[in-house]
Amino acid sequence: MAAFFTQKPQENRDNSGVTPIYICLSDEVDVLFESLDEPLVNVARAQGFTGKANQLVKIPGLAGQIDMILFGAGSNPHDEFGPIRCGKLSSMLSKGDYRIETYPEAWDGTLMAVGWGLGSYRFDKYLKDKKEKPRLDLSDFENYLEIESIVDGINLGRDLINMPSNDMGPVALEDAARALASRHRAEVKVTEGLALLDNNFPMIHAVGRAAHEAPRLVEIEWGDPSHPRLAIAGKGITFDTGGVNIKSASSARLMKKDMGGAAHAIALSHLIMANNLPVRLHLLLAIAENAVSAGAYRPGDVLQSRIGKTVEIDNTDAEGRLVLGDALTKASEDKPELIIDFATLTGAARVALGPRLPPFFCNTDEFVEPVLEHCTKTNDPVWQMPLWEPYFKMLSSPIADMKNAGGGFAGSVTAALFLKQFVVDARWMHFDVYGWNPSSAPGHPAGGEIFAVRGLYDWLKTGPLSI
């Protein structure tokens, strides 16, 4: 079991050593109190328990131990957090085993357990003092293995994003992908350094050639070849200086997270493989460090691409779309039923929708509503943005087939339109994710974050891809 969960054997279900938790809405406090003994109610009232959102009250026993926990769900069970609010609960508890006895009728039990695991997460690799996590008893959950896999996948992605670039360069990110493949008995292929040129991945090579660790394309194949083919691509820029168009100090500070697209792709791939979804998975990670040295590519350079189109470099800080372009073309060549890509691609997406609501673009109308529905259902929201073709003229170049950046207007849209040029005869969706929580919220600790993956997994479980 994961560090956040426990499961007691059927023969040892006497609840000893497990602290019960009672969660209620603010307008259901009286109903809860009617089910409790009067002395317990008196203690709860003395501590002012009203069921307001995130209110936690500990009810002590005669020996001084904690007999039960009361937790407030607030007034609206369908707010932006819903059952994920259990992540706030777990973040407030000390080590020990707990079991949720009551909760709002509108809350989904699986999402509560997932929220618990997401809220318990802490990135403590570099801390001397590591605190033990509270554990939720999943004995009553038939799908406890799925719950554990979801929490493991999301927190794996968070770990990768939170890792500093000195320990998460191109080699380390490849190692993380290899570890994932080994865990699920998948096949790995790596194209590295000058081999990228020999095998026609020129844009990946150009972006990463200035760094001390060579750029690479990591590919993982898993699943029955007779199942629908699903390609998942991720931008893996392990640090982004901005290249010759170098970033400011404030902008560079968080650029360890610029491999967040790869972390998202790894997280979703883990969920698919751990739960044995009936797909033929093709994971592609376009990995490079966008460094500055004598070998760096420059503004005004014209790059070749795998698809054969030429790209004039307008801005070397628009590098993620370059490495993804070659990866998307490679994914298209194997004729998948769907390509999904993730990238920490544009500041324009953050200006439009903020840090916690990622835009997604899709060239297949029939997929849009189901994705929105499943992401909403799992409290993992996304927002559709338009692939508005007239804006592609912003990327026009007098000397090449296109530029890699289009100026200050509609930046997330023009970035998506750029990527679209490298998708060949395939259904495709693109997620422009931030990969970071600037501050903590229930189930979402400050730091590295994985967006949309839980919702996409929930959708893919329904078998939307045709054979």
N, C-alpha and C positions, 0 to 999 in steps of 0.2 A: 504493500500500500504506500501511497505517497506520504510525505511527511505531514500533510495536512489532514489525513483521514485515518480512521481505524475501522475495523470490522470485527465484531465479537462472534465467535462460533455459536451456533444455535444452542448448544448445551450449556453455554455460559452467558445467558441473557438475563441475569438477575438485576442488571443496571447498577451493580456495585461499582463505585469508582467513576461513574459517569454522571456529570452534572446536567440536569434537565434545563432546557431553555424554552421560555414561553414568549412568542413574538405576537404582538397584536397591534392593530390599528388604533388610532387615538379615540375613535368612536366605539371601540369594542372593549375598552378597558373594564367597564362594569361587568360585561359578560365573562371576561377572564376572572375577575375577582369572585364571581359567584361560584366558580369551580375550585377555588382555593380555600384552605382553612382560614378561619378568621384571624388568628395571630399572624399568618403570612400576609394577609391583606393589610392588616394594621401597619406592618413594617413597610410594605410597599407604599402605602399612603403617606407614612411618615417621611419617606424619602422623596415624595413628590412625583411618583410615577404617573404620567399622563398619556403615555404612548406616543409622544411626539417623536419625530424622525430621529433615529440614532441615539435615543435615550436608553441608557443601560443602568439597571439597578440590580445589585447583588443582594440576595436574601440570605442572611446567615442562619446556621443551625445552632442548636444549644451548645455544641462543643466548639463553636467558633468557626467551623468550616462553612463553605458556601453551599447552601442547600439547593438553590435554584437561581436562575438568571431571568430577568424580565428585560425585553428589548422592544423599543418602540419602532413601528413601521411607518409612522406618520399618518396623514389623513387621506392620502391617495395611493392605493395599491398599484396603480398603473402609471406612476411617475417615471421619470427618465431612468431610474435605477430598478424599480420593482424588486423582484427577489434577489437581484444582484446586491441589494443593500446588505445582505448577510455578510458581504465582504467588509463592511464597516464593523459589524458585530465581531467577526473573528479578529480583526486588527486591534480590538479593545480588550481582548481576553488574554490571560496568562496561559502557560502550558497546562495541559490536562486534557481529559476526554469529555466531550459534550454530546448531547443528543437534543435535537429540536423536537419538542413535544407538540406545540401548537404554532400555527402561523396563519396569515390571512388566506382565506379561501381562494382568492384570485391569484395567489403566488404558486408558481410551478416548483415542485420539490427539487427537480434536477437542477434548475437554475439557482435555487438557494444554495445547493451543495457546491455548484461551480463557483458562485459568488464567494462562498466561504474560502475556497482554495485560492481564488484570485486576490482576495483581500488580505490573506495571511502572508502573501509573498513579500520577501525582503531580499534585496541584493546585498549579501553580506560576505562575499568572497574575500574582500580585503579588510574586513573587520576582525579584530582579535576576539571580541566577545560576540558569540553567535547565540541568539536566544532560541530556545525551543518553541515550536509553534503549537497553538491549540489544535486539537484533532477532533474532527466531527465524526461521529459514529454513523457509518453507512450501512449498518446491518439490515435495515429495512428497504434498501435500494437494490432492486434486481439489476439495474444498469450501473452498478458501482464501478465496474471496470471502464465503462465509457466515461463516466464522470472523472475518474482519475486520469484518463488519457487526455481529456480536454484541458484539465488544469495543468497537467505536465506539458502539453504542447504549447499553451499560451505562455507559461512561465519559462519554458526553454527559449522561446523567442525573446522574451523580456531579458533573460540572462545575456543572450548574444548582443542585444542592443546596449545594455548597460556596461558591457565589458569595455574597458578603455582600449584605444587603438593600438597601444604598444603590446597588448595581449590579444588583440583581435584584428590582425592584419590579414592579407589574402591567404597566407598559409594556414593560419588558425581557423579562418572561416571555411576553407576547404576541409580541414580536419573535422570541424563540427558536422559538415555534410557527410563525410565518410562515416562518422560515428552514427549518424542517423541511418545511413544505408546499412551498416553492419547490424544495427539493432533490429532492422526489419528484413534482413536478408535480401537487400536490393542490390542491383548492379550499379557500378560507378564508372564514369569515364571523365577524365580531366584533360583538357587541351590548354597548354600553358606556354607563356612566353612567345618565342618566335614560332612555335607550332601554331599559334593563332593565325599568323600570316599564311603559313603553309596550308592551313585548313580553312582559309577564307573567313576569318572573323576580324577584319581589319579595324573596326571601330573599337572593339574591346581592347585590342592591342594598343591603339593610339592613345586611349585615355590612360592606360596604366603603365605605359612604357617608361615613364620618368621615375617610377618608384623603385625602392630597393628590393621589394618583393614583386615578382613578375605577376602580371594580370593573368586571369584564367577563366575558362568556362567549365563549370562543374555540372555534369549531367547524371541524374539518377533515374534508373528505370525499375519499375516494380509492378507486379500484378500479372494477371492472366492476359496474354496477347489477344485473346478473343473478346475481351471486354472493351467497352468504349474508351478511346484514348483521350486522356485529359492531360494537357500541358500546363504547368505552373512555373512562371518565370519570376525571378526576383532581382532587383538592383542591389548589388553587393559592393558599394563603394565604401571601403573600410575606413577611410578618412578623406574628406573633401576640403582641400585647401582653396578650392576655386580655380586651381591651375594658375595660368599667367594672369587671368582676371581675378586676382587673389581676393579672398574674402576679408572683411574687417575682423577685428579681434572678437567682437561680440557675436558675429555670425559664425565664426569658426569654432566657437566654444563647444557647441553641441554636435560637431560634425562626426564624432564617433558613431552617431546614430544613422549615418547616411547609408549604412548597409541594412537599414530597417526593412527594406523591401525583401531582401534575401531572408531575413529573420521571419517575416510573415509567410513567405513561401515554404520555409522549413516547418513552421508551426502547422500550417494547413496540411502539408504532406504527411507530417506525423499523425495527425488525426485520421487521415484517410487510411494510412497503412495500419495503424494500431487497431482500427475498427474494421479492417478488411472490407472496405467499400469495393463494389464490383466495377473497378475502373483499371485501365492500363495507365499508370501514372508515369509522366515524364517531367521530372523536376529539372529546371535549368537555372543556374545561379551565375550571373555575369559579374565577376569579381575583379576589382581593381582598386588601387589607391590613386586618387587624383592629386598627384604631387607636382612640385615645381623643381625642375632641374634643367640641365642643358638639353635633355631629350624630350622635354615637355612639348605637347602639341600647342599650337598658337592660334590666336584670333586671326582670321583670314585664311588659314589653311583649308584645303579641300580634301576631305577624306573619302575614300571608297567605302562601300558597305557590302555586306554579304549578298544583299538582294540585287546589287549592281547599280543602285542609285548613288549619286555623289552628294556630299553634304559640305557646304561652306560653314566654317566655324565662326559664328557671330560672337559667341561667348563661351570660354572654356569652363565656366561654372555651370553650363547646361550639359553636363557630361553623362548624367544618368540615362537620359534618353538615347544616347549613343550606344552605350553598352547593351541596353535593353533591345535596341533595334536589331543588332545582330542575333541576339538570343531569340527574339520573336520570329525572325526569319527561319532560324533553325527549327524552332518548334513547329512552324507552319509546314515545313517540308515533309514531316511525318504524318500529315493530314489528320490532326486530332479533331475530335468532336467539339472541343472547346479549349481555348487558351485563356488562362487567368494570369494577369501580371500584377505585381505589387512594387511600388517604388515610393521612396521619400523624394518626390520629384520637384514640386514647385512651392515657393512661398505664396504664390497667388492662390493656391487652394486653401491655405491657412487664412489669408485675408478674407476670402469669400465665406468660408464655413467654420473657421476656428480650428482649434487643435483636436477636438474630440468627435468631429463629424466628417469622415472622409468622403470626398466625392468619388463616384465611380462612373465610368463611361462604358457603354456597351454598344456593339454594332448589331445586336440581335434583339429586336423588340420583345420577343416572346419570353426572354429571360429576365427582363427588367422587373416586372411586378413580383414574380416569385422571389427574387433576390431581396427586394425591398421588404417583402412580407416576412421572410425568414429572419432577416437581420433585425427587424422590429420585434418579432416574436422572442428572440433570444437576448433582447436588450443590448444589441450590438449594432447600432444604427449606421446607415450610410445614406448618401443623397445622390440621386442621379444628376449628372451634368450633361450638356449637349455636345455631341460631335458635330458641331456646326461647320459644314464644309466651306462656306465663304471666308471663314477666318484663316483658312490655309494659305491664302495669298499673303498673309503677314509673314510667312516663312519663305517667300520667293527670293531667289538669288539671281543676279545677272550672270554668274559664272558657274553655277552648279544647279543640280535639280532642286535643291532646297537649302535653307539655312537651318541651324539647330536651335535658334531662338528667334522670337518674333516681337520683341519690344515689351512695353509695359502693359498692354491691354490683353485681357482674357488669357493670362499666362497658363493656367491649368488646361484650358481648352486647346490652345495651340500646341502644348506639349503632348496632349493626347492625340491630336491630329498628326503630329510628327510620328508618334509610335504607330499609328494606323497605317502609315505608308509601308511598314515592314511586316504587316500581317497579310498573308497570302491565302485567299479562299478559305478562311476559317472564322468560326464564331469566336468572339473575343470580348473580354472585359478587362478594364484597367482600373486599378485602385491607387489613388494618389494619397498615401497615408503620411501622417506626421511621425508616428512611431514613438511618441513621447507624451507623457502627462506633465505639464508644467507645475501642477499642484495635485494633491491627493483628493480623491473622491471615493465614495463607497465602491469597493471592489477594484479600484484603479489607483494604486499607490503612485506617488510621484516618481518619475523616471521612465525607463523604457516601457513601451506599451504595444500590444498587438490589437489591431482593429479589424473588424469585418470577418475574421477567420471563423469565429464560432457560428455566425450566421450563414456563411458559405458552406461550412460543414453540414449544418442542419438542412440546408437546401440540397446539397449533393446526396445526402442520405435518402432522399426521396426518389433517386434514380432519374434525374431529368435528362440525362444524355442518352440519345438513341444509339443503337448498335448498327 
